[in-house]
Amino acid sequence: MKTLYDLVDLSAFDNLKFIAEKIVEGFITGLHKSPFHGFSVEFAEHRVYNQGESTRFIDWKLYARTEKLFVKKFEEETNLRAYLIIDTSSSMFYPVEKKIISKAGFSVYSAAALIHLLQKQRDAVSLFLVSDKADFVSKPKSTRLHVNYLYEQLYHLLHTKNTTGKQTQLAQYLNQYAETFHKRSLIIIFSDLFYFEDTDSIISAFKHLKYRKHEIIVFNTIDYKYERHLNFDSRPYLFVDMETGEKIKLKPSFYTDEYQNKFEAYHKAIAYKLAQYGIEYIDVDIRQHFAQVLLPFLLKRNKLF
């Protein structure tokens, strides 16, 4: 499957839509070689036939190949409303390295690929970019013009140079928008969930969304190498909190075990709480392939329909 660093050459095209298509193509090719061979991803122009409705639009050629009844879909049909929410606080722009895509960058490419899939399914899609303010908000639509507009916003985010001091207010905005989202929508969230000192607020926000009958997937977007494993060279470093500007100088190897224990305990606690509310919580390593995002999405959507 296409990994994160297969995008290096593709980025030269400077076309996010093109890259999104290539990510999906690579994913589907890998899917056919995996234990999920035969898993249906051909839902662009059809929906399952419901017993009792008119047989006028049944695709009989497709029936001959699959022995299943599918109805041809039309442009105005919308099956699902999906809201893609990306945390754009300063910590999401880590790591700041050449040839390494940040957490925000990984989220952008993932969201672009999901938008491509949603458009193929005739689903309505919305995009929210939030930090300490709402950077961008859109209503869910399925038109080609709207989708191109979302690609444009993602492109701008991809090329944004991070400025420190944008703190996470994701919980606040999830609570605010929970009442405005269309009922029984699919909410997809990309965030590093840096709520170490206020876990209750983010858990409460997710609970609020679930109370409104939404289906939710939370992608905990992390750089495993540095943020999970603390895999730095054995020398002193000056660490700077990208959101608060707070600085500390230390040698990471002295604190690796203690740090990893606290890191794992924090994320396990969140995962456990979200599981209690029926919310999918998925750890994502930004240095790995996009199947981490695309497969859970397809599995979730297949369950919904």
C-alpha positions in Angstrom: 0.0 0.0 0.0 1.0 3.6 -0.5 2.9 4.9 2.4 3.3 8.5 3.6 6.6 9.0 1.8 5.3 7.8 -1.5 3.7 11.2 -1.7 7.0 13.0 -2.1 7.0 12.7 -5.9 3.3 13.2 -6.2 3.4 16.5 -4.3 5.4 17.9 -7.3 2.0 18.0 -9.2 0.7 20.5 -6.6 -2.7 19.0 -7.1 -4.4 17.7 -3.9 -7.3 16.1 -5.8 -4.8 14.1 -7.9 -2.9 13.0 -4.9 -6.1 12.0 -3.1 -7.1 9.8 -6.1 -3.7 8.2 -6.1 -3.9 7.4 -2.3 -7.3 5.8 -2.9 -6.1 3.8 -5.9 -3.1 2.5 -4.0 -5.3 1.6 -1.0 -7.8 -0.3 -3.1 -5.0 -2.1 -5.0 -3.5 -3.2 -1.6 -7.0 -4.2 -0.4 -7.3 -6.7 -3.2 -4.1 -8.3 -2.1 -5.1 -8.4 1.5 -7.4 -10.7 3.6 -10.1 -8.1 2.6 -10.1 -9.3 -1.0 -13.6 -8.9 -2.4 -14.5 -6.2 0.1 -16.8 -3.9 -1.8 -15.6 -0.5 -2.6 -17.5 -0.1 -5.9 -20.3 2.1 -4.6 -20.0 5.1 -6.9 -23.0 4.7 -9.1 -25.2 2.2 -7.3 -27.1 1.4 -4.1 -28.6 -1.8 -2.8 -32.1 -2.5 -4.2 -34.8 -2.3 -1.5 -37.5 -5.0 -1.8 -40.8 -3.5 -2.9 -39.5 -0.5 -4.8 -39.7 0.0 -8.6 -37.4 -2.3 -10.6 -37.1 0.3 -13.3 -33.6 1.3 -12.4 -32.1 -2.0 -11.5 -28.7 -2.6 -13.2 -29.2 -6.0 -14.7 -25.7 -6.2 -16.2 -24.3 -5.8 -12.7 -26.8 -8.4 -11.4 -25.4 -10.8 -14.1 -21.9 -10.4 -12.6 -22.7 -10.3 -8.9 -26.1 -12.0 -8.6 -27.1 -9.1 -6.4 -29.6 -6.4 -7.1 -28.4 -2.8 -7.3 -30.2 0.3 -8.3 -28.5 3.0 -10.4 -28.0 6.1 -8.4 -28.4 9.7 -9.5 -26.5 12.9 -8.9 -29.0 14.3 -6.5 -29.1 11.3 -4.2 -27.3 11.6 -0.9 -26.9 8.6 1.4 -24.8 10.1 4.2 -23.7 13.4 5.7 -20.1 13.3 6.8 -18.3 16.0 8.8 -14.5 16.0 8.6 -13.0 17.9 11.6 -9.3 18.6 11.7 -7.6 20.0 14.8 -5.3 22.8 13.5 -3.7 23.9 16.8 0.0 24.4 16.8 0.9 21.0 18.0 -0.6 19.4 14.9 2.2 21.0 12.8 4.8 18.8 14.5 7.3 17.4 13.4 8.9 20.4 11.8 11.4 18.5 9.5 12.2 18.5 5.8 10.7 15.5 4.0 8.6 14.6 7.0 4.9 15.4 6.8 3.4 16.9 10.0 0.4 15.6 11.8 -1.6 18.3 10.1 -0.2 17.3 6.7 -1.1 13.7 7.3 -4.6 14.7 8.3 -5.0 16.8 5.2 -4.0 14.0 2.8 -6.3 11.6 4.8 -9.2 14.0 4.6 -8.7 14.6 0.9 -8.8 10.8 0.3 -12.0 10.5 2.3 -13.5 13.4 0.4 -12.7 11.6 -2.8 -14.4 8.4 -1.5 -17.4 10.3 -0.2 -17.9 12.1 -3.5 -17.8 8.7 -5.4 -20.5 7.5 -3.1 -22.7 10.7 -3.7 -22.4 11.4 0.1 -22.5 15.0 1.4 -19.3 16.1 3.0 -18.4 19.0 5.3 -15.0 20.3 6.5 -14.2 22.0 9.8 -10.8 23.3 10.7 -10.5 24.4 14.3 -7.8 25.5 16.7 -8.4 28.2 19.3 -10.9 29.6 16.8 -12.9 28.2 13.9 -10.5 28.6 10.9 -13.0 27.2 8.4 -16.5 25.8 8.6 -18.7 24.5 5.7 -22.1 22.9 5.3 -22.3 19.3 4.0 -22.9 19.2 0.3 -22.2 16.6 -2.5 -21.7 18.9 -5.5 -18.5 18.9 -7.5 -18.1 22.6 -7.0 -18.3 22.2 -3.2 -15.8 19.3 -3.1 -13.3 21.4 -5.1 -13.8 24.2 -2.6 -12.9 21.8 0.2 -9.8 20.6 -1.6 -8.8 24.3 -1.9 -9.1 24.8 1.8 -7.1 21.7 2.6 -4.4 22.8 0.1 -4.1 26.1 2.0 -3.8 24.2 5.3 -1.1 21.9 3.8 1.0 25.0 2.9 0.4 26.9 6.1 3.5 27.7 8.0 2.9 27.0 11.7 3.0 29.9 14.1 3.2 29.0 17.8 0.5 29.9 20.3 -2.6 28.3 18.6 -3.9 26.2 21.5 -6.4 23.3 21.2 -10.1 24.3 21.7 -11.4 21.2 19.9 -13.7 20.3 22.9 -15.3 23.7 22.9 -16.1 23.6 19.2 -17.4 20.0 19.2 -19.9 21.0 21.9 -20.8 24.1 20.0 -21.4 22.3 16.7 -23.0 19.2 18.1 -26.4 20.9 18.1 -26.0 22.0 14.5 -24.9 18.8 12.8 -27.6 17.0 10.8 -29.0 14.1 12.9 -27.3 10.7 12.6 -24.3 12.0 10.7 -20.8 10.5 10.5 -18.3 12.6 12.4 -14.6 12.0 11.6 -12.1 13.7 13.8 -8.3 14.1 13.3 -6.5 15.3 16.4 -3.4 14.6 18.5 -5.8 14.9 21.6 -3.3 16.9 23.6 -5.7 17.3 26.6 -3.4 15.8 29.2 -4.6 18.3 31.9 -8.2 18.4 30.9 -9.2 15.0 29.7 -12.8 15.3 31.0 -13.6 18.2 28.6 -12.7 16.3 25.4 -14.5 13.1 26.6 -17.6 15.2 27.5 -17.5 16.7 24.0 -17.4 13.3 22.3 -20.2 12.1 24.6 -22.3 15.1 23.5 -21.9 14.1 19.9 -22.9 10.6 20.6 -25.9 11.8 22.6 -27.0 13.5 19.3 -27.1 10.0 17.7 -24.0 10.6 15.5 -21.6 7.9 14.5 -18.0 9.0 15.4 -14.5 8.0 14.4 -11.6 9.6 16.3 -8.2 9.3 14.6 -5.6 10.0 17.3 -2.9 11.4 15.0 0.5 10.9 16.4 4.2 10.8 15.4 5.1 7.4 16.9 8.8 7.9 16.5 9.1 10.9 18.7 5.8 11.4 20.5 5.1 7.8 21.5 8.5 6.2 21.7 10.6 9.2 22.5 13.2 8.0 20.0 15.7 10.8 20.2 19.5 10.6 20.1 21.2 10.3 23.5 22.0 13.9 24.1 20.4 17.0 25.7 17.5 18.7 23.8 15.7 22.0 24.3 12.0 21.2 24.0 9.5 23.9 23.2 5.7 23.5 23.6 4.3 24.6 20.3 1.1 25.8 21.8 2.2 27.6 24.9 5.9 28.4 24.1 7.0 26.8 27.4 10.6 25.5 27.2 12.4 22.7 29.0 16.0 21.3 28.5 16.6 17.6 29.3 18.0 14.4 28.0 15.1 12.3 26.8 16.8 8.9 27.4 16.7 9.6 31.2 12.8 9.8 31.1 11.8 7.3 28.4 10.2 4.7 30.6 8.4 7.1 32.8 7.2 9.1 29.7 6.0 6.1 27.8 4.1 4.7 30.8 2.2 8.0 31.3 1.6 8.4 27.5 0.1 4.9 27.2 -1.9 5.3 30.4 -3.4 8.6 29.1 -4.4 7.2 25.7 -5.7 3.9 27.1 -7.9 5.9 29.4 -9.4 7.9 26.5 -9.8 4.8 24.4 -11.6 3.0 27.3 -14.0 5.9 27.9 -14.9 6.3 24.2 -15.5 2.6 23.9 -18.0 2.8 26.7 -20.0 5.3 24.5 -19.6 3.3 21.3 -17.2 5.7 19.7 -14.4 4.3 17.6 -10.9 5.5 18.7 -8.1 4.6 16.3 -4.4 5.3 16.9 -2.7 6.6 13.7 1.0 6.8 13.1 1.7 9.6 10.6 4.8 7.7 9.2 2.6 4.8 8.1 0.2 4.2 5.2 -3.3 5.6 4.9 -5.0 2.3 5.2 -5.0 3.2 8.9 -7.7 5.7 8.0 -9.4 4.4 4.9 -10.2 0.9 6.0 -11.9 1.9 9.3 -13.9 4.5 7.3 -15.1 1.9 4.8 -15.9 -0.6 7.5 -17.9 2.0 9.4 -19.8 3.1 6.3 -20.7 -0.5 5.3 -22.1 -0.9 8.8 -24.3 2.2 8.4 -25.8 1.0 5.1 
